[in-house]
Amino acid sequence: MPKLIDLMFIVAFFFACNTPQKAVSSKVEKGSNASASINIVSTGPDTITTLSGLKYLVFRHKGGSEKPNYADKVSVNYRGKLSDGTIFDDSYKRGEPFEFQLGMRKVIRGWDEGIALLSVGDSALLIIPPSLGYGDIARGGIPANSTLYFEVELVKVKEPVFVNEYIWQNKPPHITSSGLKYYVVKEGSGNKAYKGGIVKIHYTGYLADGKMFETTILNETPVEYQVGTGLPGLDEGLLLMHQGSKYRFIVPPILGYGNVEAGGGLIPANSILTFDCELVEVK
């Protein structure tokens, strides 16, 4: 299986206090590439502090425009700076906004909270303390215990996509000689996967208690993967599938991660894993 995709964390959403936003003048314009468009150290009296410690300053507010809700997919343009003005990330230079699902811990806590305060078309400065950022962990060009300054613009909001478990209960079980158990939820009629071949797949992983630890569904884009390079149980399962198939796999520890924790501790050692897998394309 490909590398775990920044495992999904289904946790409580951090909302900010309901203090009204104040719009102030700014030189920041949509699509601007000016690297020093904001004096990010002197934020002025209009800076608002939420209960969590997030500070924000609204530069442009479009009253009445669409606001994001929990689990919505949002598109955000941003420029990230350190307190000395050093830019460590910039979506404007990449030419496209960053997309993520709000409140699902796909980003740092300060972003989940801060973007929820905005409406489509708003631009703002988020001042994120270490407790809502990366804490005492250094990350790339970001030193440990850094306060982060993000110039952000909420470009678009899209309703959420939900993950639905496969309906497999009325399907007969199959067990291979290795111990892999699987259910054929839908049989495809396209090309069959083969070892070393490149495929595109959608999948969702669950622990034995039903807790989801990973999914591609929320990203709405299948992942590309070379068969034979991941978990033995999933590699074996994919080789059973034709393009268009949907299978549920029950992967014993010996065909999974064995006696090793995975996913930053989300997957305990000796876990039995369940995967709902769709073979979208065989290249």
C-alpha positions in Angstrom: 0.0 0.0 0.0 1.2 3.5 -0.6 2.4 5.6 2.3 -0.3 6.4 4.7 -1.9 9.6 3.6 -1.6 11.9 6.6 -4.0 9.6 8.5 -7.5 10.9 9.0 -8.2 12.0 12.5 -12.0 12.1 13.2 -11.9 14.3 16.2 -13.8 17.2 17.7 -13.7 20.5 15.8 -12.2 23.6 17.3 -14.5 26.6 16.8 -13.5 30.1 17.7 -15.4 32.5 19.9 -18.2 34.5 18.2 -16.5 37.9 18.4 -17.6 40.0 15.4 -14.9 40.5 12.8 -13.6 43.9 12.0 -12.5 44.7 8.4 -9.4 46.9 8.1 -7.6 48.3 5.1 -4.8 46.4 3.5 -2.6 46.2 0.5 -3.3 42.5 0.2 -5.1 41.7 -3.0 -6.3 38.4 -4.5 -3.6 36.7 -6.4 -0.9 39.1 -5.1 2.6 37.7 -5.1 4.1 40.5 -3.0 6.2 38.7 -0.4 6.1 41.6 2.2 2.5 42.9 1.7 1.8 42.8 5.5 3.8 44.0 8.4 3.2 40.8 10.3 4.8 41.8 13.5 2.8 44.9 14.2 -0.8 43.7 14.0 -2.6 46.8 15.5 -5.6 47.2 17.7 -8.0 45.3 15.4 -6.4 42.0 16.1 -8.9 39.6 17.8 -7.9 36.8 20.1 -10.0 33.7 20.5 -10.4 31.5 23.6 -7.8 29.1 22.3 -5.1 31.8 21.9 -5.5 32.2 18.1 -5.1 35.8 16.9 -6.6 37.0 13.7 -6.9 40.2 11.7 -9.4 40.5 8.9 -8.2 42.6 5.9 -11.2 42.1 3.6 -14.6 40.9 4.7 -17.5 40.1 2.3 -20.5 40.2 4.5 -23.3 37.7 3.6 -21.0 35.5 1.5 -20.8 31.7 2.1 -19.2 30.5 5.3 -17.7 27.0 5.6 -19.2 24.4 8.0 -17.6 21.4 9.7 -16.3 18.8 7.2 -16.7 21.1 4.2 -13.9 21.1 1.7 -12.3 24.5 1.5 -9.8 26.0 -1.0 -7.4 28.5 0.6 -4.6 30.7 -0.8 -2.0 31.5 1.8 1.5 32.7 2.5 3.2 31.4 5.7 5.8 33.5 7.5 7.9 33.3 10.7 8.1 36.2 13.1 11.1 37.6 11.4 9.2 37.8 8.1 10.8 34.7 6.5 8.4 33.0 4.1 8.3 29.2 4.6 5.4 28.4 2.3 3.4 30.2 -0.4 0.5 28.8 -2.4 0.5 31.9 -4.6 3.9 30.9 -6.0 2.6 27.4 -6.8 -0.3 29.0 -8.7 -3.1 27.1 -7.0 -4.9 27.2 -3.7 -4.6 24.4 -1.1 -7.6 22.2 -0.5 -8.5 20.4 2.7 -11.5 19.2 4.7 -12.3 21.6 7.5 -12.2 20.3 11.1 -10.8 16.9 10.2 -7.3 17.6 11.5 -5.7 17.5 8.0 -4.0 20.8 9.0 -2.7 22.4 12.2 -5.4 23.3 14.8 -4.9 27.1 14.2 -5.9 26.6 10.5 -9.0 24.6 11.3 -10.1 27.2 13.8 -9.1 30.3 11.7 -10.5 29.3 8.4 -13.9 28.5 10.0 -14.1 32.2 11.0 -14.0 33.4 7.3 -16.5 33.7 4.5 -15.7 33.1 0.8 -13.7 36.0 -0.5 -12.4 37.1 2.9 -8.7 37.6 3.5 -7.0 37.7 6.9 -3.9 37.3 8.9 -3.8 34.3 11.3 -1.3 34.5 14.1 -1.0 30.9 15.4 0.8 30.2 18.7 2.9 27.0 19.0 0.1 25.2 20.9 -2.1 25.5 17.8 0.7 24.9 15.3 3.7 22.5 15.5 4.4 22.9 19.2 8.0 22.0 20.2 8.6 20.0 17.0 10.8 21.6 14.2 9.3 21.1 10.8 11.2 21.8 7.6 12.2 25.5 7.8 10.0 26.1 10.9 11.9 26.1 14.2 10.4 24.4 17.2 8.0 26.6 19.3 7.4 29.0 16.5 4.5 31.4 16.3 3.3 31.2 12.7 1.8 34.1 10.6 -0.4 33.1 7.7 -1.9 35.5 5.2 -4.9 33.6 4.1 -7.7 34.0 1.6 -10.8 31.7 1.5 -11.4 31.0 -2.2 -14.1 28.4 -2.3 -16.3 26.1 -0.1 -17.6 22.8 -1.2 -20.0 20.5 0.6 -18.4 17.5 2.3 -18.0 14.0 0.9 -18.9 11.2 3.3 -17.4 7.8 3.6 -19.9 4.9 3.5 -18.9 1.4 4.5 -19.4 -1.3 1.9 -22.5 -3.4 2.2 -20.8 -6.8 2.5 -22.9 -8.7 5.1 -24.9 -10.6 2.4 -21.8 -11.7 0.5 -20.0 -15.0 1.0 -16.6 -14.9 2.7 -13.5 -16.2 0.9 -10.2 -17.1 2.6 -6.9 -17.5 0.8 -4.1 -19.9 1.9 -2.2 -17.0 3.5 -5.1 -16.1 5.8 -6.5 -13.1 3.9 -10.2 -13.0 4.2 -12.3 -11.0 1.6 -15.7 -10.3 0.3 -16.6 -9.5 -3.3 -18.9 -6.5 -3.0 -18.9 -5.8 -6.7 -17.1 -7.7 -9.4 -15.5 -5.6 -12.2 -15.1 -6.6 -15.8 -12.0 -4.6 -16.8 -8.3 -5.6 -16.8 -7.0 -7.5 -13.9 -4.3 -6.1 -11.7 -0.9 -7.7 -11.9 2.3 -7.6 -9.8 4.4 -4.6 -10.6 1.5 -3.0 -12.5 0.3 0.6 -11.8 -3.2 0.9 -10.6 -5.5 3.7 -9.2 -7.5 2.8 -6.1 -9.9 4.2 -3.6 -9.7 2.7 -0.2 -10.8 3.1 3.4 -9.1 1.4 6.4 -10.7 0.4 9.6 -9.5 -1.1 12.9 -11.2 -4.1 14.4 -13.5 -1.8 16.5 -14.7 0.0 13.4 -12.6 3.1 13.8 -11.5 4.6 10.5 -7.8 5.4 10.3 -7.4 6.3 6.7 -9.4 7.0 3.5 -8.9 8.4 0.1 -12.6 9.1 -0.4 -12.6 12.5 1.3 -9.9 13.7 -1.2 -12.1 12.6 -4.1 -9.0 11.4 -6.0 -7.9 7.8 -6.2 -4.2 7.1 -5.4 -1.8 5.7 -7.8 0.0 2.6 -6.6 2.4 -0.1 -7.8 1.1 -3.5 -6.9 3.6 -5.4 -4.8 5.1 -2.5 -2.9 2.8 -2.2 0.1 1.1 -4.3 2.8 1.3 -8.0 1.8 -2.4 -8.5 2.5 -3.5 -5.7 0.2 -1.0 -6.6 -2.5 -2.5 -10.1 -2.5 -6.0 -8.8 -2.5 -5.4 -6.4 -5.4 -4.2 -9.3 -7.5 -7.6 -10.8 -7.2 -9.4 -7.8 -8.6 -10.4 -6.6 -12.0 -10.9 -2.9 -12.9 -14.2 -1.7 -11.5 -14.2 -4.2 -8.6 -15.0 -3.4 -5.0 -13.7 -5.8 -2.3 -13.6 -5.8 1.4 -10.4 -7.3 2.8 -9.8 -8.5 6.4 -6.0 -8.4 6.8 -4.5 -10.4 9.7 -1.4 -8.9 11.5 0.9 -11.3 9.7 -0.2 -9.7 6.4 -0.4 -6.2 7.8 2.0 -4.4 10.1 2.6 -7.3 12.4 3.7 -6.5 15.9 4.7 -2.9 15.0 2.6 0.2 15.7 1.8 2.2 12.5 0.4 5.6 11.6 1.9 7.5 14.4 0.3 5.1 16.9 -3.2 5.1 15.4 -2.8 1.5 14.4 -1.8 -0.6 17.4 0.6 -3.5 17.1 -0.9 -6.8 16.1 -4.0 -5.2 14.6 -6.4 -6.9 12.3 -7.2 -4.4 9.6 -10.2 -4.0 7.3 -10.0 -2.3 4.0 -12.8 -1.4 1.6 -11.0 -1.1 -1.7 -12.1 -0.1 -5.2 -9.9 -0.8 -8.2 -10.6 2.3 -10.3 -8.1 1.8 -13.1 -5.4 -0.7 -14.2 -2.8 1.1 -16.3 
